[in-house]
Amino acid sequence: MSFRAVNEKYLLPASQILMVLGIVALCQPWSLGLHSYGVTIILIGLIGFNVTSKIAPERAAETGATMHGEARQ
């Protein structure tokens, strides 16, 4: 499995989930420690998303289309 495939399958969704968890951590009233790091968690997820979204997905060797099945334009 190439880095582009790992990025598309694991890293990109993980950064999106991390942003959502940061919002949840910021809005929950039970844990002061979790609340105080909520913005930091969101920023780490945002930076991770910005980095991983710039990496292009793999292309199929024969058709030139991306692995998503998008047609070449």
Secondary structure, 3 states (H helix, E strand, C coil): CCHHHHHHHHHHHHHHHHHHHHHHHHHCCCCHHHHHCHHHHHHHHHHHHHHHHCCCCCECCCCCCECCCCCCC
